């Protein structure tokens, strides 16, 4: 696969004035100027100090209100927040055994950090592209400290269980005295599929992690929410692990803006994603077939270099970022990409975008095609 071509596609995407997936690129100066304006709009006149006071305290209060939990603590990264949550439950229950999907972010993307740093003994709650259920937990005998469920399961195309499935798993955990931790990095996007309020969803878990840049468009950062005593202990682990940085005001302000401006649009983004997926031609496969969130995967036949060459031509000609780069799928002769529909897509015609993506995967773009609007 031609990595230089992938880099050129990404560079051309940054120059686009419209985008289907993700968000339009802005320079650091533009982003920081917008944050300065947001400080004035939100009435923020005080810096935080090592994660206390100012916009960080305000952000933690907003998350607590949104999720209906007793408390929440800001973390510089979700990697740290989740490992802290599992460490606390292991220390409190006297076992290092935890269960999570084999596709969990902690196992796929964190360089074995949970085991190396915290001596966690990980059992696979599920394997492959499927959501976790109470039946999966029943298949794991013995004492467990915690179960981690990623909602949505990103590396499976952002699969989301039904609310009843998640509630049944929660009840099964409590029956066995196992703590349920919710990896809710993209819970904002999953809420429409679950069909219940954020407090209803968070109430099923003992602790919940949320991200401020996935979906919400923040700079960075996360929060761990749950009982007050657990969150207080998490703050101590945050300090031990170097996560109590001197200033987190820019990240907190960006998160507050995301909660104000982007969270109300999540359901619209999911609806747009479903409309676009339903309008795709038959040679494009969608995973899941009806997207559970605004993020999902597209599969088609072809060679990634051929598809990316056509995509690059299209980007440079029309200034509309239809898709991210395409990569070789696990099946020979197939290509895959991940779409993460953001608010920028809402001004585009979902059916027209689907038609253009269908052209992109199967044949060179025609000279006369029009841009979706």
C-alpha positions in Angstrom: 0.0 0.0 0.0 1.3 3.5 -1.0 1.7 5.4 2.3 2.8 8.5 0.4 -0.5 8.5 -1.4 -2.4 8.2 1.9 -0.4 11.2 3.3 -1.3 13.2 0.1 -5.0 12.3 0.6 -4.8 13.5 4.2 -3.1 16.7 3.2 -5.7 17.4 0.5 -8.5 16.7 3.0 -7.1 19.4 5.3 -7.6 21.9 2.5 -11.2 21.0 1.9 -13.9 23.5 2.6 -16.5 20.8 3.3 -16.2 17.4 4.9 -18.4 14.4 5.5 -16.2 12.7 8.0 -14.7 14.4 11.1 -14.5 18.1 11.0 -13.1 20.8 8.8 -9.4 21.6 9.4 -8.5 24.8 11.2 -5.1 26.2 12.0 -3.9 26.4 15.6 -4.2 30.2 15.5 -7.9 29.9 14.3 -8.7 27.3 17.0 -7.1 29.3 19.8 -8.8 32.5 18.7 -12.1 30.7 18.8 -11.3 29.4 22.3 -10.5 33.0 23.4 -14.0 34.1 22.1 -15.5 31.1 23.9 -14.0 32.2 27.2 -15.8 35.5 26.9 -19.0 33.9 25.8 -19.0 31.4 28.7 -17.8 34.0 31.2 -14.6 32.2 32.0 -12.2 34.6 33.6 -10.1 32.2 35.8 -7.5 29.6 35.0 -7.7 26.2 36.6 -4.8 25.3 38.9 -3.6 21.7 38.8 -7.1 20.6 37.7 -8.9 22.6 40.4 -11.3 25.5 40.0 -11.9 27.5 36.9 -13.3 25.8 33.8 -12.1 22.4 34.8 -14.4 22.5 37.9 -17.2 23.8 35.7 -16.7 21.0 33.2 -16.7 18.4 35.9 -19.9 19.8 37.3 -21.5 19.8 33.8 -20.5 16.1 33.2 -21.9 15.2 36.6 -25.2 16.8 35.7 -25.4 15.3 32.2 -24.7 11.7 33.5 -26.5 12.0 36.8 -23.5 10.7 38.8 -22.3 11.8 42.2 -19.0 13.2 40.9 -16.6 13.4 37.9 -12.9 14.0 37.5 -11.1 15.5 34.5 -8.3 13.4 33.1 -5.8 14.5 30.4 -6.5 11.2 28.5 -9.0 8.4 28.4 -6.1 5.9 28.5 -5.3 7.1 32.0 -8.9 7.4 33.2 -9.8 3.9 32.2 -6.7 2.2 33.7 -7.3 4.1 36.9 -10.9 2.9 37.1 -9.9 -0.7 36.6 -7.1 -0.4 39.1 -9.4 1.0 41.8 -11.9 -1.9 41.3 -9.1 -4.5 41.4 -7.7 -3.0 44.6 -11.1 -2.9 46.2 -12.2 -6.4 45.3 -8.9 -8.3 45.9 -8.4 -9.7 42.4 -6.6 -8.5 39.3 -9.0 -10.4 36.9 -11.0 -8.1 34.6 -13.0 -8.9 31.5 -13.4 -6.9 28.3 -13.9 -7.5 24.6 -10.8 -8.6 22.7 -11.4 -5.5 20.4 -11.4 -3.2 23.4 -9.3 0.0 23.0 -7.3 -1.0 26.0 -6.1 -4.2 24.4 -5.8 -3.0 20.8 -4.3 0.5 21.1 -2.5 0.9 24.5 0.7 -1.2 24.1 -0.3 -3.7 26.9 -0.4 -0.8 29.4 -3.1 -2.2 31.6 -1.1 -5.4 32.3 2.3 -3.8 32.5 1.4 -0.8 34.7 -1.3 -2.4 36.8 -0.8 -6.1 36.6 -4.3 -6.7 35.3 -5.2 -10.2 34.2 -7.5 -9.8 31.2 -10.2 -12.2 30.2 -11.9 -11.8 26.8 -15.6 -11.1 27.4 -16.2 -11.3 23.7 -14.2 -12.0 20.6 -14.8 -10.4 17.2 -17.4 -8.0 16.0 -20.2 -8.5 18.5 -21.6 -6.7 21.5 -21.2 -8.1 25.1 -24.2 -9.6 26.8 -25.0 -11.3 30.1 -24.5 -14.6 28.4 -20.9 -13.7 27.7 -20.3 -12.9 31.3 -21.9 -16.2 32.4 -19.4 -18.1 30.3 -16.5 -16.7 32.4 -16.3 -18.6 35.7 -14.5 -17.4 38.8 -14.0 -14.1 40.6 -13.8 -11.0 38.5 -13.0 -7.5 39.7 -14.7 -5.7 36.8 -16.2 -5.9 33.4 -15.4 -3.2 30.8 -17.9 -2.7 28.0 -17.0 -0.3 25.2 -20.2 1.5 24.0 -19.9 1.8 21.1 -17.3 -0.9 20.2 -15.3 1.2 17.8 -13.1 -1.5 16.2 -16.3 -3.4 15.3 -17.7 -0.5 13.4 -19.1 1.2 16.5 -21.5 -1.5 17.5 -23.9 -0.6 20.3 -26.0 -3.1 22.4 -29.7 -2.4 23.0 -30.5 -0.8 26.2 -32.1 -4.0 27.4 -29.0 -6.0 26.6 -26.8 -3.5 28.5 -29.3 -3.5 31.5 -29.2 -7.3 31.6 -25.4 -7.3 31.6 -25.5 -4.7 34.4 -27.8 -6.9 36.5 -25.7 -10.0 35.9 -22.6 -8.1 37.1 -24.3 -7.0 40.3 -25.6 -10.5 40.9 -22.0 -11.7 40.9 -20.6 -8.6 42.7 -18.6 -7.6 39.7 -18.2 -3.9 38.9 -19.3 -2.7 35.5 -17.1 0.0 33.9 -18.5 1.8 30.8 -16.0 2.8 28.2 -18.2 5.6 26.9 -15.7 7.6 24.8 -18.4 7.9 22.2 -21.4 7.5 24.5 -22.7 10.9 23.1 -23.1 9.2 19.7 -24.5 6.0 21.1 -27.3 7.5 23.2 -29.8 7.9 20.3 -29.4 4.1 19.5 -29.8 3.2 23.1 -33.0 5.3 23.3 -32.6 6.3 26.9 -31.3 9.4 28.7 -27.6 9.7 29.5 -28.4 9.3 33.3 -30.3 6.1 32.6 -27.4 4.7 30.7 -24.7 5.8 33.2 -26.8 4.4 36.1 -26.2 0.9 34.7 -22.5 1.2 35.3 -20.4 1.6 38.5 -18.0 4.0 36.6 -18.2 5.7 33.3 -15.5 7.3 31.1 -16.3 9.9 28.5 -14.1 11.6 25.9 -14.2 15.3 25.1 -12.7 15.2 21.6 -14.3 12.1 20.1 -17.6 13.5 18.7 -17.5 16.7 20.7 -14.6 18.2 18.8 -12.5 19.2 21.9 -8.8 19.5 22.0 -8.1 16.5 24.3 -9.2 15.2 27.7 -11.7 12.9 29.3 -13.7 12.5 32.5 -14.2 9.6 34.9 -17.6 9.7 36.5 -19.2 7.7 39.3 -19.6 7.5 43.1 -17.9 10.4 45.0 -15.5 8.1 47.0 -14.4 6.4 43.8 -13.8 9.7 42.0 -11.9 11.0 44.9 -9.6 7.9 44.8 -9.3 8.4 41.0 -8.0 11.9 41.7 -5.2 10.5 43.8 -4.3 8.0 41.1 -4.3 10.8 38.6 -1.7 12.6 40.6 0.4 9.5 41.0 0.4 8.9 37.2 1.3 12.5 36.3 -2.1 13.5 35.1 -2.6 16.6 37.3 -1.1 19.1 34.9 -0.5 22.7 35.9 -3.0 24.1 33.4 -5.9 22.3 31.5 -7.9 25.4 30.8 -7.8 25.2 27.0 -8.9 21.6 27.0 -11.7 22.3 29.5 -13.0 25.3 27.5 -12.9 23.3 24.3 -14.9 20.5 26.0 -17.5 23.0 27.3 -17.9 24.4 23.8 -18.4 20.8 22.5 -21.0 20.1 25.1 -22.8 23.3 24.2 -22.6 23.2 20.4 -22.0 19.6 19.3 -23.9 17.5 21.8 -27.3 18.8 20.7 -26.5 17.7 17.1 -25.6 14.1 17.9 -29.0 12.7 17.0 -29.0 14.6 13.7 -25.6 13.2 12.8 -26.8 9.7 13.5 -29.9 10.2 11.4 -27.8 11.7 8.5 -25.4 8.7 8.7 -28.3 6.3 8.5 -29.8 8.1 5.5 -26.4 8.1 3.7 -25.8 4.4 4.5 -29.2 3.4 3.2 -28.7 5.2 -0.1 -25.3 3.6 -0.9 -25.3 1.3 -3.9 -25.3 -2.5 -3.3 -21.6 -2.9 -4.0 -20.8 -0.9 -0.8 -21.2 -2.9 2.4 -21.9 -1.0 5.6 -20.8 -2.2 9.1 -23.2 -2.3 10.9 -25.8 -2.4 8.1 -27.8 0.3 9.8 -25.3 2.5 11.6 -25.7 2.5 15.4 -23.8 5.8 15.7 -22.5 8.5 13.3 -19.3 6.4 13.0 -19.4 3.3 10.9 -17.3 1.3 8.3 -17.6 1.0 4.5 -16.3 -2.0 2.6 -15.9 -2.4 -1.2 -14.1 -4.3 -3.8 -10.8 -2.9 -5.1 -7.2 -2.0 -4.5 -6.6 0.8 -1.8 -4.1 2.6 -4.0 -6.6 2.8 -6.9 -9.4 4.1 -4.7 -7.1 6.6 -2.9 -5.8 7.9 -6.3 -9.4 8.6 -7.4 -10.2 10.1 -4.0 -7.2 12.4 -4.2 -8.3 13.6 -7.7 -11.8 14.2 -6.3 -10.6 16.1 -3.3 -8.4 18.4 -5.3 -11.1 19.0 -7.9 -14.2 19.6 -5.7 -12.9 20.6 -2.2 -15.3 18.1 -0.6 -13.8 15.5 1.7 -16.1 12.5 0.9 -14.2 9.9 2.9 -10.9 9.4 4.7 -8.2 7.3 3.1 -9.1 3.7 2.2 -7.1 0.7 3.4 -6.8 -3.0 2.6 -9.5 -5.0 4.4 -8.8 -8.4 5.9 -10.5 -10.0 3.0 -8.3 -10.1 -0.1 -9.4 -7.7 -2.8 -11.5 -5.6 -0.5 -11.0 -2.1 0.9 -12.3 -0.4 4.0 -12.6 3.1 5.5 -14.2 4.5 8.6 -16.7 7.4 8.4 -17.3 9.6 11.4 -20.2 11.8 10.4 -19.9 15.2 12.1 -21.9 18.4 12.2 -20.2 19.6 9.0 -22.0 16.9 7.0 -25.5 18.1 8.0 -25.5 20.8 5.3 -24.9 18.1 2.6 -27.4 15.9 0.7 -26.9 12.4 2.2 -28.3 10.7 -0.9 -26.0 12.6 -3.3 -23.0 11.9 -1.0 -23.8 8.2 -1.1 -23.9 8.3 -4.9 -20.5 9.9 -5.1 -19.0 7.4 -2.7 -20.3 4.6 -4.9 -18.6 6.2 -7.9 -15.4 6.6 -6.0 -15.0 3.0 -5.1 -15.9 1.5 -8.5 -14.7 3.8 -11.2 -12.7 7.1 -11.8 -14.8 10.2 -11.0 -16.5 11.6 -14.0 -15.6 15.1 -15.2 -19.1 16.3 -15.0 -20.2 15.2 -11.5 -21.5 17.9 -9.2 -20.6 18.4 -5.6 -23.3 17.5 -3.0 -25.0 20.5 -1.4 
